[in-house]
Amino acid sequence: MDPDRRAALERAYRATTYRAGPLRLRVGERSAALDAMLAERGADEWAYLTAWNPGSQPCPEAENRAAQGRLLERLAAWPTLAGESRGDDASWPAEPSVLVLGIGRGEAMALAREFGQAAILAGRRSGAAELVWVEGGQKPHVP
């Protein structure tokens, strides 16, 4: 990815609130409520995923909804909370997303890559939310 584009995306991702149920996550911040939710389920890891707008390029809503449906099918083995990511400046529409409890980073990255995402939010219990770049992502998922 072009370094200027990556820098612009990083600024945008860091200026976003990632919502899931009652949770509000931000890059670099820890969530006591998420930690409690993970502990309750005996899980240590989590990831926040979407299939919308692969490579942070706008796609038609019907394509986004279909891709998100396929992602949710793939996540049936994990507890999830529906959510949406919303930028601080509202220049980008909110994206339906999902918080996945107990999924390992490697599995989350593989799904993000499959669905063409540039980056995900991921973390561990008692740690801050991390922005994780998906190398080899940004190619739309083809069913």
Steps between C-alpha positions, in 0.01 A plus 500: 500500500619847419652660815288817466180297470598285796571810710162650404321175584682476831387851595142410405502167688642667810228766481224238509286355776441128465165418661364159595201471730578722801873512418683795349852411385778729380849421369751513785240488776409221740139410576421371850154397377653291220748347744209397724311354204805296397558378856135397528544279193846373591648666191827689471490646147259694284478663157273757342423414138296612203461393139377843388694710250802276430826695502308800638354557154125569485296211361130476418284432806366171358855366457597613848193337659562173316868494603412581861250213499771261380736626770238445770446144374874438533491631858228262621748316728575809710290725724444830322345840560365700208640848470597784275807713453443874477760765422525811715449733203210307340654535151484122460171316558478272803595141416323200647760293683528220752695450821621140521583365846762229538625504141878480460681773315615260228144386430372857503774611262424213262134603488589867456732407214231281341250785512747757367545716808796735538510478882313368803472588865620222729613446854544289809332516838651782712665656195430797277322467166758470223476603137639204304580534130397211278776425254368351179149630571312759297376255238122464496357167613358301211241240600 
